[in-house]
Amino acid sequence: MKNKTVFDFYKNIKDFKFKNSNMEKSLNLWRKIFFKEYPRFKEILLPIPKVKRFDIFQSLLERKSHRNFVNGSASLNDLSLLLYFSCGIKSVEFSNISERVANYNYFFNSRMYPSGGARFPLEVYLVLFKKIDKIECGVYHYNVKRHSLIKIKKGRFKKTIKDKILLPVNKKMIKNSLFYICVSSYFGRSFIKYGELSLILSLIEAGHLGQNLCLLSTVLNLGCCPIHGFYEDEVNKLLDLNSDVEEIIYSFIFGRV
Ligand SMILES: Cc1cc2nc3c(=O)[nH]c(=O)nc-3n(C[C@H](O)[C@H](O)[C@H](O)COP(=O)(O)O)c2cc1C
């Protein structure tokens, strides 16, 4: 079945790359990689993740969407590992993970997921429902360059997420969940190079990042459910996103299973 609106929409975007290439115009601009930073907000450096051995085939077989969580907790290493290996920056220069994270002079163009034209429009946020080590409940931005969390808001937001953010069908999942990870896109970073195609590229990239989260969560014995059933404007509000430039596109809920 062909839905005309969706296909017309896709066709317009698809043609954009042939009709209107911005590449010549903004050559220098699109080489620069942009990072979101909150210089005046409190920063919590995450520890160097301790790597666990695992079997990729087993992880793929075990991956599934979990919607019922048991009472439990996650460790600081779980969180550090999940964030770093889903979306952190890597470098071919260092074989030692601690040097990679600690040294800021590495290549900024290689991360744990691929990005169209290495524009990296995605940003990652954490809403923590249960204290992990010294990290209190609240809303955080993941600073990918420093492998750190920036505290945006302190407080318990489980009820807000249940009442205002999740579609009715998803509300039950919040019970016993430990944290919620949101992925947004700063479309402009990709738009300067790819124009309207940047919408599609961002969604594809979020899928790559999301698969990393899903597979890593199986390694950590955490359950994870990808969620797109949310009210965008309410998520933007919770994360303090300026929706003129940045929009939530995907989210994931985690808990013990
Ligand atoms: C883009 C995307 C959005 C999704 N949104 C939701 C959601 O809002 N609620 C939900 O319960 N599951 C959601 N899921 C999970 C799917 O329902 C699930 O992947 C599918 O039923 C296949 O089951 P499995 O993941 O266990 O293999 C989403 C999955 C994807 C890829």
PDBQT file of the ligand as one rigid body, heavy atoms in Angstrom, charges set to zero:
ROOT
HETATM    1  C1  LIG A 301      11.301   3.694  16.131  1.00  0.00    +0.000 C 
HETATM    2  C2  LIG A 301      10.672   2.795  17.174  1.00  0.00    +0.000 A 
HETATM    3  C3  LIG A 301       9.715   3.297  18.029  1.00  0.00    +0.000 A 
HETATM    4  C4  LIG A 301       9.148   2.474  18.998  1.00  0.00    +0.000 A 
HETATM    5  N1  LIG A 301       8.246   3.012  19.894  1.00  0.00    +0.000 NA
HETATM    6  C5  LIG A 301       7.699   2.226  20.817  1.00  0.00    +0.000 A 
HETATM    7  C6  LIG A 301       6.775   2.753  21.758  1.00  0.00    +0.000 A 
HETATM    8  O1  LIG A 301       6.443   3.937  21.760  1.00  0.00    +0.000 OA
HETATM    9  N2  LIG A 301       6.258   1.913  22.678  1.00  0.00    +0.000 N 
HETATM   10  C7  LIG A 301       6.596   0.582  22.730  1.00  0.00    +0.000 A 
HETATM   11  O2  LIG A 301       6.080  -0.129  23.596  1.00  0.00    +0.000 OA
HETATM   12  N3  LIG A 301       7.486   0.058  21.872  1.00  0.00    +0.000 NA
HETATM   13  C8  LIG A 301       8.044   0.840  20.916  1.00  0.00    +0.000 A 
HETATM   14  N4  LIG A 301       8.961   0.312  20.054  1.00  0.00    +0.000 N 
HETATM   15  C9  LIG A 301       9.368  -1.090  20.190  1.00  0.00    +0.000 C 
HETATM   16  C10 LIG A 301       8.658  -1.969  19.155  1.00  0.00    +0.000 C 
HETATM   17  O3  LIG A 301       7.315  -2.139  19.515  1.00  0.00    +0.000 OA
HETATM   18  C11 LIG A 301       9.392  -3.323  19.113  1.00  0.00    +0.000 C 
HETATM   19  O4  LIG A 301      10.698  -3.115  18.650  1.00  0.00    +0.000 OA
HETATM   20  C12 LIG A 301       8.684  -4.328  18.206  1.00  0.00    +0.000 C 
HETATM   21  O5  LIG A 301       7.448  -4.683  18.739  1.00  0.00    +0.000 OA
HETATM   22  C13 LIG A 301       9.535  -5.581  17.971  1.00  0.00    +0.000 C 
HETATM   23  O6  LIG A 301       9.778  -6.227  19.217  1.00  0.00    +0.000 OA
HETATM   24  P1  LIG A 301      11.249  -6.447  19.812  1.00  0.00    +0.000 P 
HETATM   25  O7  LIG A 301      11.941  -5.109  19.892  1.00  0.00    +0.000 OA
HETATM   26  O8  LIG A 301      11.039  -7.062  21.164  1.00  0.00    +0.000 OA
HETATM   27  O9  LIG A 301      11.992  -7.346  18.878  1.00  0.00    +0.000 OA
HETATM   28  C14 LIG A 301       9.537   1.117  19.095  1.00  0.00    +0.000 A 
HETATM   29  C15 LIG A 301      10.508   0.632  18.207  1.00  0.00    +0.000 A 
HETATM   30  C16 LIG A 301      11.073   1.452  17.288  1.00  0.00    +0.000 A 
HETATM   31  C17 LIG A 301      12.138   0.897  16.388  1.00  0.00    +0.000 C 
ENDROOT
TORSDOF 0
